[in-house]
Amino acid sequence: MKKKIKTEKEKWHFFKQISYAIVPFLIFVAVLAVSYFGNQLVYELRGVPGSNYPEIPLDSEVPLISWFVYFYFLTFPLGLITFFYVAYKDKKALYNIFLTLCISFAISGIIYFFGQTEFTKPDFTPVTFTDKFVVWTWGSTNPVNCFPSQHCFMAFAMIIAVCSSKGLNIFYRLFTFAISVMIILSTVFIRQHFILDIVASFDIMFIVFGLVYYYKFGDKMVKRYEDKKLKKQLEKISKNAGK
């Protein structure tokens, strides 16, 4: 019975500890939706094909490897888990990653709007279930929003998170780092992105993170959070003392 109560308390403690991250997460989802789906809609309304300018000769040498599609679809589920795991372990790191993601996705949205890129899919006859899954992936959205890659943004964000956050399990760090690398590779191996899309994502993500870290956004948000928490505690004590 005591063990059950303790487990329930631990669960409550976990959810209480990550509750502050819900608003940042919803803000990020909104930025993601506007930058990605908003530009998908703009593309349809304009009716003008995107440019292929990020393509380089090396792109034509990249093979189509169907099974990488499974890594491609791990991006956002693993990103969600990592976001709240970091939120539980390291508030400062969470705020830094949050702002980095929001700024990076906003930048990509602006680039998509003014310089939309389109990836022409190769001729491919699906044979296996995995092949058909790749073809379905190609047809699930318009072949645009390529430069930079938002999938790579998420993968680089997870790499930054597991490298900079305190208290994360070492096996989770290694697992997430490895899967993130596979996600980045998947964007070219299932012919969703150009190589320069990855390069652009890397440059934007790490420049933005560097600035966020330099200006100590995470430290400021944690101090604000702690000050607000202390104020509530003092108000509660004062209220109880007045009874």
C-alpha positions in Angstrom: 0.0 0.0 0.0 2.8 2.4 1.0 4.6 1.5 -2.3 1.5 2.3 -4.3 1.1 5.7 -2.6 4.7 6.5 -3.1 4.4 5.6 -6.8 1.3 7.9 -7.2 3.2 10.7 -5.4 6.2 10.2 -7.8 3.8 10.4 -10.8 2.2 13.6 -9.4 5.7 15.1 -8.8 6.7 14.3 -12.4 3.7 16.0 -13.9 4.0 18.9 -11.5 7.6 19.4 -12.5 6.9 19.5 -16.2 3.7 21.5 -16.0 5.6 24.8 -16.6 6.7 23.5 -20.0 3.2 23.1 -21.4 2.8 26.7 -22.4 6.2 26.8 -24.2 5.3 23.6 -25.9 2.0 25.0 -27.2 3.7 28.2 -28.4 6.3 26.1 -30.3 3.5 24.0 -31.8 1.8 27.2 -33.0 5.0 28.5 -34.6 5.5 25.1 -36.2 2.0 25.0 -37.6 2.1 28.5 -39.1 5.6 28.1 -40.5 5.0 24.7 -42.1 1.3 24.3 -42.8 0.8 28.0 -43.4 3.3 27.9 -46.2 1.8 24.6 -47.6 -1.4 26.6 -47.9 0.3 29.6 -49.5 1.9 27.3 -52.0 -1.4 25.9 -53.0 -3.0 29.3 -53.3 -0.2 30.7 -55.3 -0.2 27.8 -57.7 3.4 28.6 -58.6 6.0 25.8 -58.4 9.0 26.2 -56.0 12.6 26.4 -57.0 15.2 23.6 -57.0 18.1 25.9 -56.2 19.5 24.1 -53.2 20.4 21.1 -55.3 24.1 20.3 -55.8 25.8 17.5 -57.9 26.3 15.3 -54.9 22.5 15.1 -54.4 22.2 13.0 -57.6 24.6 10.5 -56.0 22.5 9.9 -52.9 20.6 6.6 -53.1 17.0 6.0 -52.2 17.0 3.8 -49.1 13.4 3.1 -48.1 13.9 1.8 -44.6 15.1 5.2 -43.5 11.5 6.3 -43.6 10.9 4.8 -40.2 13.6 7.1 -38.7 12.0 10.0 -40.5 8.7 9.5 -38.7 10.4 9.2 -35.3 11.3 12.9 -35.4 8.3 14.4 -33.6 7.4 11.6 -31.2 11.0 11.5 -30.0 11.1 15.3 -30.0 8.0 15.4 -27.8 9.5 12.9 -25.3 12.8 14.7 -25.2 11.2 18.1 -24.8 9.4 17.1 -21.6 12.2 14.9 -20.3 14.5 17.9 -20.5 11.8 20.0 -18.9 11.8 17.6 -15.9 15.5 17.5 -15.5 16.8 21.0 -16.5 14.6 24.1 -16.8 17.4 26.3 -18.1 18.1 23.9 -21.0 14.4 23.6 -21.8 14.0 27.3 -22.1 17.1 27.6 -24.3 15.9 24.8 -26.6 12.4 26.2 -26.7 13.4 29.7 -27.8 16.0 28.2 -30.3 13.3 26.1 -31.9 10.8 28.9 -32.1 13.2 31.3 -33.7 14.6 28.7 -36.1 11.1 27.6 -37.2 10.1 31.2 -37.6 13.1 31.9 -39.8 12.3 28.8 -41.9 8.8 30.0 -42.3 10.0 33.3 -43.6 12.4 31.6 -46.0 9.6 29.3 -47.3 7.3 32.3 -47.9 9.8 34.3 -49.9 12.0 31.6 -51.4 9.9 28.4 -51.6 11.8 25.3 -52.7 10.4 22.1 -54.2 11.9 18.6 -54.4 11.0 16.7 -57.5 10.5 13.1 -56.5 12.4 10.4 -58.5 10.7 7.7 -60.6 10.2 4.8 -58.3 8.1 1.7 -58.4 7.3 0.5 -54.9 7.6 -3.2 -54.2 7.7 -3.8 -50.5 5.5 -2.3 -47.7 8.3 0.0 -46.8 8.6 1.2 -50.4 4.9 2.0 -50.4 5.3 3.8 -47.1 7.9 6.1 -48.7 5.6 6.8 -51.7 2.7 7.6 -49.3 5.1 9.9 -47.4 5.8 11.8 -50.7 2.1 12.2 -51.4 1.1 13.2 -47.8 2.0 16.8 -48.3 3.2 19.1 -51.1 6.9 18.6 -52.0 7.9 22.0 -50.7 9.2 23.6 -47.5 12.6 22.0 -48.2 15.3 24.7 -47.5 16.0 24.5 -44.5 14.7 21.2 -43.2 12.4 21.4 -40.2 13.0 17.7 -39.5 16.7 18.5 -39.2 15.9 21.4 -36.9 14.2 18.9 -34.6 17.0 16.4 -34.8 19.7 19.1 -34.2 17.6 20.4 -31.3 17.5 16.9 -29.7 21.3 16.6 -30.2 21.8 20.0 -28.4 19.3 19.0 -25.7 21.0 15.7 -24.8 24.5 17.3 -25.0 23.7 20.5 -22.9 21.1 19.3 -20.4 22.0 18.2 -16.9 20.7 15.0 -15.2 19.7 13.1 -18.3 20.2 9.3 -18.3 23.4 8.4 -20.2 21.7 5.7 -22.3 18.9 8.1 -23.3 21.6 10.6 -24.3 23.3 8.1 -26.5 20.1 6.6 -27.9 18.6 10.1 -28.8 21.9 11.3 -30.3 22.1 8.2 -32.5 18.5 8.4 -33.6 18.8 12.1 -34.3 21.7 11.4 -36.7 19.6 8.8 -38.4 16.8 11.3 -38.8 19.1 13.8 -40.4 20.3 11.1 -42.8 16.7 10.0 -43.5 15.8 13.4 -45.0 18.1 12.8 -47.9 17.9 9.0 -48.2 14.1 9.0 -48.7 14.4 11.9 -51.1 12.6 14.5 -49.0 15.4 17.1 -48.9 18.6 18.3 -50.5 22.0 18.1 -48.8 22.1 21.9 -48.5 18.8 21.8 -46.6 20.7 19.9 -43.9 23.6 22.4 -44.0 21.2 25.3 -43.8 19.4 23.8 -40.8 22.7 23.1 -39.0 23.9 26.7 -39.5 20.6 28.3 -38.5 20.0 26.1 -35.5 23.5 26.4 -34.0 23.8 30.1 -34.6 20.5 30.8 -33.0 21.3 28.5 -30.1 24.6 30.2 -29.6 22.9 33.6 -29.4 20.2 32.3 -27.0 22.9 30.7 -24.8 25.1 33.8 -24.9 22.3 36.1 -23.8 21.4 33.6 -21.0 17.7 33.3 -21.9 17.4 30.1 -20.0 18.9 31.6 -16.8 16.6 34.6 -17.0 13.5 32.5 -17.5 14.5 30.2 -14.6 15.0 33.2 -12.3 11.7 34.5 -13.3 10.1 31.2 -12.7 11.7 30.8 -9.3 10.8 34.4 -8.3 7.2 33.8 -9.2 7.2 30.5 -7.3 8.7 32.2 -4.2 6.2 35.0 -4.4 3.3 32.5 -4.3 4.8 30.7 -1.4 5.3 33.9 0.6 1.7 34.9 -0.2 0.5 31.5 1.0 2.5 31.8 4.3 1.2 35.4 4.8 -2.4 34.2 4.2 -2.1 31.3 6.6 -0.4 33.6 9.2 -3.3 36.0 9.0 -5.9 33.4 9.9 
